[in-house]
Amino acid sequence: MSFSLAITSDNLLKIVQPLLEVCNVVVPVLLAIVGALGAIWCITLGVKYAQASDPQEHEKAKESLKNSIIGFVLIFVLLISLQIGLGVFSNWWEGYAY
């Protein structure tokens, strides 16, 4: 019984191509969802910040707002980096010589 683990270009293409297609569809959807949720959450925290009457509540709301903005910016940067990386990988994959 012969068992070969050799990966041919056709086999690899069958694996990589669907993954690239799925990622190209999912990443923009994730960007939209994260953007919408981030906007809603930041507005909610902004309202809490504006309504805080106690100085401790005011500082707590300010820290929460600052941390959520930093978190959402990091998520956006990572998703955009993934989108750029997928484009680079896709171009590399299409130009790869076997």
A tleap script that builds the chain and sets N, CA, C and O, in Angstrom:
source leaprc.protein.ff14SB
mol = sequence {
  NMET SER PHE SER LEU ALA ILE THR SER ASP
  ASN LEU LEU LYS ILE VAL GLN PRO LEU LEU
  GLU VAL CYS ASN VAL VAL VAL PRO VAL LEU
  LEU ALA ILE VAL GLY ALA LEU GLY ALA ILE
  TRP CYS ILE THR LEU GLY VAL LYS TYR ALA
  GLN ALA SER ASP PRO GLN GLU HIE GLU LYS
  ALA LYS GLU SER LEU LYS ASN SER ILE ILE
  GLY PHE VAL LEU ILE PHE VAL LEU LEU ILE
  SER LEU GLN ILE GLY LEU GLY VAL PHE SER
  ASN TRP TRP GLU GLY TYR ALA CTYR
}
set mol.1.N position { 0.846 -1.176 0.000 }
set mol.1.CA position { 0.000 0.000 0.000 }
set mol.1.C position { 0.889 1.235 0.000 }
set mol.1.O position { 1.747 1.396 0.868 }
set mol.2.N position { 0.680 2.081 -0.957 }
set mol.2.CA position { 1.481 3.290 -1.094 }
set mol.2.C position { 0.681 4.483 -0.576 }
set mol.2.O position { -0.498 4.661 -0.883 }
set mol.3.N position { 1.374 5.288 0.220 }
set mol.3.CA position { 0.732 6.467 0.786 }
set mol.3.C position { 1.631 7.656 0.536 }
set mol.3.O position { 2.773 7.687 0.994 }
set mol.4.N position { 1.119 8.634 -0.190 }
set mol.4.CA position { 1.930 9.790 -0.546 }
set mol.4.C position { 1.414 11.031 0.172 }
set mol.4.O position { 0.214 11.306 0.187 }
set mol.5.N position { 2.345 11.776 0.767 }
set mol.5.CA position { 1.997 13.017 1.438 }
set mol.5.C position { 2.413 14.239 0.624 }
set mol.5.O position { 2.389 15.365 1.122 }
set mol.6.N position { 2.788 14.010 -0.611 }
set mol.6.CA position { 3.240 15.111 -1.453 }
set mol.6.C position { 2.071 16.048 -1.751 }
set mol.6.O position { 0.978 15.612 -2.112 }
set mol.7.N position { 2.327 17.322 -1.594 }
set mol.7.CA position { 1.310 18.324 -1.892 }
set mol.7.C position { 1.586 18.878 -3.279 }
set mol.7.O position { 2.647 19.445 -3.542 }
set mol.8.N position { 0.629 18.704 -4.143 }
set mol.8.CA position { 0.771 19.241 -5.490 }
set mol.8.C position { 0.138 20.627 -5.533 }
set mol.8.O position { -0.589 21.023 -4.621 }
set mol.9.N position { 0.424 21.344 -6.593 }
set mol.9.CA position { -0.126 22.697 -6.718 }
set mol.9.C position { -1.649 22.672 -6.810 }
set mol.9.O position { -2.318 23.578 -6.313 }
set mol.10.N position { -2.198 21.635 -7.446 }
set mol.10.CA position { -3.660 21.540 -7.538 }
set mol.10.C position { -4.287 21.305 -6.174 }
set mol.10.O position { -5.308 21.906 -5.839 }
set mol.11.N position { -3.665 20.418 -5.380 }
set mol.11.CA position { -4.194 20.159 -4.037 }
set mol.11.C position { -4.103 21.398 -3.161 }
set mol.11.O position { -5.037 21.714 -2.423 }
set mol.12.N position { -2.997 22.088 -3.241 }
set mol.12.CA position { -2.814 23.285 -2.428 }
set mol.12.C position { -3.774 24.392 -2.865 }
set mol.12.O position { -4.296 25.133 -2.031 }
set mol.13.N position { -3.999 24.499 -4.147 }
set mol.13.CA position { -4.941 25.495 -4.659 }
set mol.13.C position { -6.347 25.213 -4.158 }
set mol.13.O position { -7.096 26.141 -3.853 }
set mol.14.N position { -6.714 23.931 -4.072 }
set mol.14.CA position { -8.036 23.554 -3.576 }
set mol.14.C position { -8.201 23.922 -2.098 }
set mol.14.O position { -9.324 24.129 -1.639 }
set mol.15.N position { -7.115 24.002 -1.362 }
set mol.15.CA position { -7.167 24.359 0.052 }
set mol.15.C position { -7.139 25.876 0.231 }
set mol.15.O position { -7.948 26.429 0.975 }
set mol.16.N position { -6.227 26.536 -0.438 }
set mol.16.CA position { -5.992 27.964 -0.210 }
set mol.16.C position { -7.069 28.846 -0.828 }
set mol.16.O position { -7.488 29.822 -0.205 }
set mol.17.N position { -7.514 28.539 -1.999 }
set mol.17.CA position { -8.473 29.396 -2.705 }
set mol.17.C position { -9.771 29.590 -1.929 }
set mol.17.O position { -10.213 30.730 -1.785 }
set mol.18.N position { -10.403 28.533 -1.423 }
set mol.18.CA position { -11.629 28.762 -0.637 }
set mol.18.C position { -11.375 29.557 0.642 }
set mol.18.O position { -12.216 30.360 1.046 }
set mol.19.N position { -10.239 29.344 1.274 }
set mol.19.CA position { -9.916 30.105 2.480 }
set mol.19.C position { -9.782 31.585 2.177 }
set mol.19.O position { -10.270 32.420 2.939 }
set mol.20.N position { -9.129 31.919 1.080 }
set mol.20.CA position { -8.999 33.316 0.685 }
set mol.20.C position { -10.358 33.938 0.367 }
set mol.20.O position { -10.625 35.083 0.731 }
set mol.21.N position { -11.208 33.177 -0.311 }
set mol.21.CA position { -12.529 33.691 -0.657 }
set mol.21.C position { -13.368 33.955 0.595 }
set mol.21.O position { -14.046 34.979 0.684 }
set mol.22.N position { -13.322 33.040 1.552 }
set mol.22.CA position { -14.081 33.210 2.793 }
set mol.22.C position { -13.559 34.420 3.562 }
set mol.22.O position { -14.345 35.238 4.040 }
set mol.23.N position { -12.253 34.535 3.681 }
set mol.23.CA position { -11.668 35.662 4.416 }
set mol.23.C position { -11.978 36.987 3.737 }
set mol.23.O position { -12.214 37.983 4.421 }
set mol.24.N position { -11.983 37.023 2.419 }
set mol.24.CA position { -12.305 38.252 1.702 }
set mol.24.C position { -13.756 38.670 1.893 }
set mol.24.O position { -14.082 39.846 1.737 }
set mol.25.N position { -14.624 37.733 2.226 }
set mol.25.CA position { -16.022 38.060 2.494 }
set mol.25.C position { -16.221 38.406 3.968 }
set mol.25.O position { -16.962 39.335 4.290 }
set mol.26.N position { -15.571 37.673 4.858 }
set mol.26.CA position { -15.812 37.811 6.291 }
set mol.26.C position { -15.198 39.087 6.867 }
set mol.26.O position { -15.822 39.733 7.708 }
set mol.27.N position { -14.009 39.461 6.441 }
set mol.27.CA position { -13.311 40.604 7.047 }
set mol.27.C position { -14.083 41.915 6.871 }
set mol.27.O position { -14.215 42.647 7.851 }
set mol.28.N position { -14.595 42.257 5.699 }
set mol.28.CA position { -15.378 43.502 5.598 }
set mol.28.C position { -16.651 43.473 6.450 }
set mol.28.O position { -17.057 44.499 6.997 }
set mol.29.N position { -17.276 42.306 6.560 }
set mol.29.CA position { -18.464 42.188 7.403 }
set mol.29.C position { -18.086 42.425 8.859 }
set mol.29.O position { -18.798 43.122 9.582 }
set mol.30.N position { -16.965 41.846 9.292 }
set mol.30.CA position { -16.499 42.061 10.666 }
set mol.30.C position { -16.174 43.528 10.920 }
set mol.30.O position { -16.460 44.049 11.998 }
set mol.31.N position { -15.582 44.195 9.940 }
set mol.31.CA position { -15.294 45.624 10.088 }
set mol.31.C position { -16.583 46.423 10.298 }
set mol.31.O position { -16.627 47.325 11.134 }
set mol.32.N position { -17.617 46.095 9.548 }
set mol.32.CA position { -18.886 46.807 9.683 }
set mol.32.C position { -19.524 46.538 11.043 }
set mol.32.O position { -20.024 47.458 11.691 }
set mol.33.N position { -19.507 45.290 11.470 }
set mol.33.CA position { -20.104 44.937 12.762 }
set mol.33.C position { -19.350 45.604 13.904 }
set mol.33.O position { -19.962 46.196 14.793 }
set mol.34.N position { -18.033 45.511 13.884 }
set mol.34.CA position { -17.229 46.124 14.942 }
set mol.34.C position { -17.409 47.641 14.938 }
set mol.34.O position { -17.469 48.259 16.001 }
set mol.35.N position { -17.496 48.236 13.768 }
set mol.35.CA position { -17.707 49.678 13.685 }
set mol.35.C position { -19.043 50.092 14.283 }
set mol.35.O position { -19.121 51.066 15.032 }
set mol.36.N position { -20.094 49.351 13.951 }
set mol.36.CA position { -21.423 49.677 14.473 }
set mol.36.C position { -21.476 49.483 15.992 }
set mol.36.O position { -21.959 50.351 16.719 }
set mol.37.N position { -20.979 48.346 16.458 }
set mol.37.CA position { -20.986 48.084 17.898 }
set mol.37.C position { -20.100 49.081 18.648 }
set mol.37.O position { -20.447 49.531 19.740 }
set mol.38.N position { -18.967 49.418 18.058 }
set mol.38.CA position { -18.071 50.383 18.687 }
set mol.38.C position { -18.710 51.756 18.810 }
set mol.38.O position { -18.574 52.424 19.835 }
set mol.39.N position { -19.402 52.170 17.772 }
set mol.39.CA position { -20.066 53.473 17.808 }
set mol.39.C position { -21.160 53.491 18.867 }
set mol.39.O position { -21.271 54.445 19.637 }
set mol.40.N position { -21.961 52.440 18.904 }
set mol.40.CA position { -23.044 52.368 19.896 }
set mol.40.C position { -22.478 52.346 21.315 }
set mol.40.O position { -22.967 53.055 22.194 }
set mol.41.N position { -21.453 51.539 21.531 }
set mol.41.CA position { -20.865 51.431 22.864 }
set mol.41.C position { -20.227 52.756 23.297 }
set mol.41.O position { -20.390 53.178 24.442 }
set mol.42.N position { -19.508 53.406 22.393 }
set mol.42.CA position { -18.869 54.683 22.737 }
set mol.42.C position { -19.901 55.768 23.004 }
set mol.42.O position { -19.691 56.609 23.878 }
set mol.43.N position { -21.008 55.768 22.273 }
set mol.43.CA position { -22.078 56.728 22.539 }
set mol.43.C position { -22.683 56.470 23.915 }
set mol.43.O position { -22.938 57.406 24.672 }
set mol.44.N position { -22.909 55.199 24.234 }
set mol.44.CA position { -23.456 54.851 25.545 }
set mol.44.C position { -22.520 55.301 26.658 }
set mol.44.O position { -22.967 55.885 27.645 }
set mol.45.N position { -21.234 55.036 26.510 }
set mol.45.CA position { -20.275 55.460 27.528 }
set mol.45.C position { -20.141 56.981 27.583 }
set mol.45.O position { -19.914 57.543 28.654 }
set mol.46.N position { -20.278 57.641 26.451 }
set mol.46.CA position { -20.252 59.106 26.436 }
set mol.46.C position { -21.424 59.706 27.189 }
set mol.46.O position { -21.278 60.708 27.888 }
set mol.47.N position { -22.596 59.084 27.043 }
set mol.47.CA position { -23.767 59.550 27.774 }
set mol.47.C position { -23.562 59.333 29.275 }
set mol.47.O position { -23.894 60.206 30.078 }
set mol.48.N position { -23.019 58.182 29.656 }
set mol.48.CA position { -22.731 57.934 31.074 }
set mol.48.C position { -21.727 58.946 31.609 }
set mol.48.O position { -21.843 59.421 32.739 }
set mol.49.N position { -20.742 59.268 30.778 }
set mol.49.CA position { -19.734 60.259 31.171 }
set mol.49.C position { -20.372 61.635 31.375 }
set mol.49.O position { -20.042 62.344 32.326 }
set mol.50.N position { -21.276 62.001 30.490 }
set mol.50.CA position { -21.929 63.310 30.574 }
set mol.50.C position { -22.897 63.382 31.757 }
set mol.50.O position { -23.086 64.451 32.337 }
set mol.51.N position { -23.507 62.260 32.114 }
set mol.51.CA position { -24.488 62.258 33.191 }
set mol.51.C position { -23.875 62.027 34.566 }
set mol.51.O position { -24.570 62.139 35.576 }
set mol.52.N position { -22.592 61.708 34.622 }
set mol.52.CA position { -21.960 61.429 35.916 }
set mol.52.C position { -21.923 62.696 36.760 }
set mol.52.O position { -21.426 63.737 36.328 }
set mol.53.N position { -22.457 62.585 37.968 }
set mol.53.CA position { -22.483 63.748 38.852 }
set mol.53.C position { -21.382 63.679 39.909 }
set mol.53.O position { -20.826 64.703 40.304 }
set mol.54.N position { -21.080 62.499 40.349 }
set mol.54.CA position { -20.042 62.293 41.353 }
set mol.54.C position { -18.669 62.300 40.666 }
set mol.54.O position { -18.533 61.714 39.592 }
set mol.55.N position { -17.666 62.933 41.241 }
set mol.55.CA position { -16.335 62.944 40.615 }
set mol.55.C position { -15.749 61.545 40.392 }
set mol.55.O position { -15.031 61.325 39.417 }
set mol.56.N position { -16.048 60.612 41.279 }
set mol.56.CA position { -15.550 59.241 41.091 }
set mol.56.C position { -16.238 58.570 39.910 }
set mol.56.O position { -15.590 57.885 39.119 }
set mol.57.N position { -17.531 58.763 39.791 }
set mol.57.CA position { -18.261 58.220 38.642 }
set mol.57.C position { -17.768 58.860 37.347 }
set mol.57.O position { -17.648 58.196 36.317 }
set mol.58.N position { -17.490 60.146 37.415 }
set mol.58.CA position { -16.997 60.885 36.252 }
set mol.58.C position { -15.670 60.297 35.772 }
set mol.58.O position { -15.496 60.061 34.576 }
set mol.59.N position { -14.736 60.060 36.691 }
set mol.59.CA position { -13.431 59.488 36.333 }
set mol.59.C position { -13.566 58.054 35.839 }
set mol.59.O position { -12.887 57.647 34.897 }
set mol.60.N position { -14.449 57.289 36.483 }
set mol.60.CA position { -14.664 55.899 36.059 }
set mol.60.C position { -15.228 55.850 34.642 }
set mol.60.O position { -14.783 55.050 33.819 }
set mol.61.N position { -16.197 56.700 34.361 }
set mol.61.CA position { -16.792 56.750 33.021 }
set mol.61.C position { -15.767 57.223 31.994 }
set mol.61.O position { -15.740 56.728 30.867 }
set mol.62.N position { -14.926 58.178 32.382 }
set mol.62.CA position { -13.883 58.686 31.485 }
set mol.62.C position { -12.886 57.582 31.150 }
set mol.62.O position { -12.503 57.429 29.990 }
set mol.63.N position { -12.462 56.812 32.151 }
set mol.63.CA position { -11.529 55.702 31.917 }
set mol.63.C position { -12.155 54.623 31.042 }
set mol.63.O position { -11.500 54.084 30.150 }
set mol.64.N position { -13.427 54.308 31.297 }
set mol.64.CA position { -14.121 53.301 30.491 }
set mol.64.C position { -14.215 53.744 29.037 }
set mol.64.O position { -13.993 52.946 28.126 }
set mol.65.N position { -14.539 55.004 28.818 }
set mol.65.CA position { -14.646 55.536 27.465 }
set mol.65.C position { -13.290 55.498 26.762 }
set mol.65.O position { -13.190 55.099 25.602 }
set mol.66.N position { -12.263 55.913 27.472 }
set mol.66.CA position { -10.915 55.899 26.889 }
set mol.66.C position { -10.475 54.468 26.546 }
set mol.66.O position { -9.937 54.228 25.465 }
set mol.67.N position { -10.699 53.535 27.447 }
set mol.67.CA position { -10.297 52.148 27.205 }
set mol.67.C position { -11.079 51.510 26.059 }
set mol.67.O position { -10.519 50.737 25.282 }
set mol.68.N position { -12.363 51.826 25.952 }
set mol.68.CA position { -13.146 51.253 24.857 }
set mol.68.C position { -12.711 51.825 23.512 }
set mol.68.O position { -12.663 51.098 22.519 }
set mol.69.N position { -12.398 53.096 23.469 }
set mol.69.CA position { -11.914 53.683 22.211 }
set mol.69.C position { -10.594 53.044 21.804 }
set mol.69.O position { -10.399 52.716 20.634 }
set mol.70.N position { -9.689 52.867 22.756 }
set mol.70.CA position { -8.404 52.217 22.456 }
set mol.70.C position { -8.640 50.794 21.959 }
set mol.70.O position { -8.010 50.368 20.991 }
set mol.71.N position { -9.532 50.061 22.605 }
set mol.71.CA position { -9.828 48.689 22.199 }
set mol.71.C position { -10.387 48.603 20.796 }
set mol.71.O position { -9.962 47.762 20.003 }
set mol.72.N position { -11.336 49.468 20.484 }
set mol.72.CA position { -11.925 49.426 19.148 }
set mol.72.C position { -10.929 49.867 18.075 }
set mol.72.O position { -10.955 49.341 16.963 }
set mol.73.N position { -10.066 50.811 18.386 }
set mol.73.CA position { -9.032 51.204 17.422 }
set mol.73.C position { -8.093 50.028 17.158 }
set mol.73.O position { -7.709 49.784 16.014 }
set mol.74.N position { -7.723 49.302 18.210 }
set mol.74.CA position { -6.863 48.134 18.019 }
set mol.74.C position { -7.546 47.058 17.179 }
set mol.74.O position { -6.913 46.449 16.316 }
set mol.75.N position { -8.818 46.825 17.424 }
set mol.75.CA position { -9.551 45.834 16.627 }
set mol.75.C position { -9.590 46.262 15.166 }
set mol.75.O position { -9.374 45.437 14.277 }
set mol.76.N position { -9.863 47.541 14.902 }
set mol.76.CA position { -9.870 48.030 13.523 }
set mol.76.C position { -8.506 47.855 12.867 }
set mol.76.O position { -8.414 47.398 11.728 }
set mol.77.N position { -7.457 48.214 13.580 }
set mol.77.CA position { -6.106 48.085 13.018 }
set mol.77.C position { -5.805 46.628 12.687 }
set mol.77.O position { -5.244 46.336 11.631 }
set mol.78.N position { -6.170 45.717 13.573 }
set mol.78.CA position { -5.916 44.302 13.318 }
set mol.78.C position { -6.734 43.778 12.139 }
set mol.78.O position { -6.214 43.021 11.320 }
set mol.79.N position { -7.998 44.166 12.042 }
set mol.79.CA position { -8.811 43.707 10.912 }
set mol.79.C position { -8.326 44.300 9.589 }
set mol.79.O position { -8.308 43.609 8.571 }
set mol.80.N position { -7.942 45.553 9.600 }
set mol.80.CA position { -7.416 46.160 8.376 }
set mol.80.C position { -6.076 45.531 8.001 }
set mol.80.O position { -5.798 45.320 6.821 }
set mol.81.N position { -5.248 45.230 8.998 }
set mol.81.CA position { -3.980 44.541 8.727 }
set mol.81.C position { -4.234 43.164 8.133 }
set mol.81.O position { -3.515 42.731 7.232 }
set mol.82.N position { -5.257 42.474 8.635 }
set mol.82.CA position { -5.619 41.180 8.071 }
set mol.82.C position { -6.055 41.327 6.622 }
set mol.82.O position { -5.676 40.521 5.772 }
set mol.83.N position { -6.845 42.344 6.338 }
set mol.83.CA position { -7.303 42.572 4.958 }
set mol.83.C position { -6.118 42.854 4.041 }
set mol.83.O position { -6.045 42.314 2.938 }
set mol.84.N position { -5.196 43.690 4.487 }
set mol.84.CA position { -4.007 44.003 3.689 }
set mol.84.C position { -3.146 42.756 3.524 }
set mol.84.O position { -2.649 42.468 2.435 }
set mol.85.N position { -2.977 42.022 4.618 }
set mol.85.CA position { -2.181 40.790 4.563 }
set mol.85.C position { -2.774 39.761 3.626 }
set mol.85.O position { -2.044 39.055 2.930 }
set mol.86.N position { -4.101 39.668 3.603 }
set mol.86.CA position { -4.745 38.741 2.675 }
set mol.86.C position { -4.493 39.152 1.231 }
set mol.86.O position { -4.280 38.304 0.364 }
set mol.87.N position { -4.517 40.457 0.977 }
set mol.87.CA position { -4.225 40.925 -0.383 }
set mol.87.C position { -2.807 40.608 -0.801 }
set mol.87.O position { -2.562 40.182 -1.930 }
set mol.88.N position { -1.872 40.816 0.114 }
set mol.88.CA position { -0.467 40.508 -0.178 }
set mol.88.C position { -0.292 39.004 -0.395 }
set mol.88.O position { 0.382 38.576 -1.333 }
set mol.89.N position { -0.907 38.208 0.485 }
set mol.89.CA position { -0.801 36.757 0.356 }
set mol.89.C position { -1.433 36.277 -0.936 }
set mol.89.O position { -0.896 35.396 -1.607 }
set mol.90.N position { -2.588 36.862 -1.291 }
set mol.90.CA position { -3.270 36.474 -2.524 }
set mol.90.C position { -2.409 36.789 -3.745 }
set mol.90.O position { -2.307 35.968 -4.656 }
set mol.91.N position { -1.786 37.974 -3.775 }
set mol.91.CA position { -0.909 38.332 -4.892 }
set mol.91.C position { 0.307 37.415 -4.943 }
set mol.91.O position { 0.733 37.003 -6.022 }
set mol.92.N position { 0.864 37.095 -3.781 }
set mol.92.CA position { 2.008 36.189 -3.741 }
set mol.92.C position { 1.598 34.807 -4.245 }
set mol.92.O position { 2.323 34.166 -5.006 }
set mol.93.N position { 0.414 34.362 -3.802 }
set mol.93.CA position { -0.049 33.028 -4.169 }
set mol.93.C position { -0.273 32.923 -5.671 }
set mol.93.O position { 0.080 31.914 -6.282 }
set mol.94.N position { -0.863 33.967 -6.277 }
set mol.94.CA position { -1.139 33.920 -7.709 }
set mol.94.C position { 0.140 33.975 -8.534 }
set mol.94.O position { 0.178 33.423 -9.634 }
set mol.95.N position { 1.177 34.619 -8.037 }
set mol.95.CA position { 2.423 34.724 -8.775 }
set mol.95.C position { 3.439 33.655 -8.423 }
set mol.95.O position { 4.550 33.660 -8.954 }
set mol.96.N position { 3.075 32.733 -7.530 }
set mol.96.CA position { 4.016 31.717 -7.082 }
set mol.96.C position { 4.288 30.709 -8.194 }
set mol.96.O position { 3.364 30.186 -8.816 }
set mol.97.N position { 5.529 30.456 -8.424 }
set mol.97.CA position { 5.918 29.481 -9.455 }
set mol.97.C position { 6.194 28.138 -8.782 }
set mol.97.O position { 6.938 28.070 -7.803 }
set mol.98.N position { 5.599 27.082 -9.306 }
set mol.98.CA position { 5.770 25.753 -8.724 }
set mol.98.C position { 6.959 25.058 -9.311 }
set mol.98.O position { 7.257 23.923 -8.938 }
savepdb mol mol.pdb
quit
